[in-house]
Amino acid sequence: MRLLYTEEKKIGLIHRMNGQNREKITAGLTVDIVLKQDQRTGKTTRGVVKDILTKSAFHPHGIKVRLEDGQVGRVKQIIQNP
C-alpha cells in the first residue's frame, strides 16, 4: 500500500480524511477533534458533529465544530466506515 500525504488516506477498513475542507464535514459525521486545551499535546477526542462553527470553506488547522456532547474543537480526521 502506498502512503499518500494528501487530503485522503486509507488505513485498514476505515477511510480517514482530514478536516480542513468545510464541504466534507456534515452534521452526523464521526470525527476526531483537538480541543483548545489539547492543542499543545495534539490529543484527539472522538465524537459526532452537531454544528459546524467555521464559516470559511477552508481552514489550515481544521474546521471548528461542536460535537453532540457540547465539546468544541477543530477537526483533525473524519472517520467513516466504507
Beta strands, then each sheet from edge to edge (+ up, - down):
strand 1: 8-11
strand 2: 14-17
strand 3: 30-35
strand 4: 45-52
strand 5: 64-67
strand 6: 72-80
sheet 1: 1+ 2- 6+ 3- 4+ 5-
end
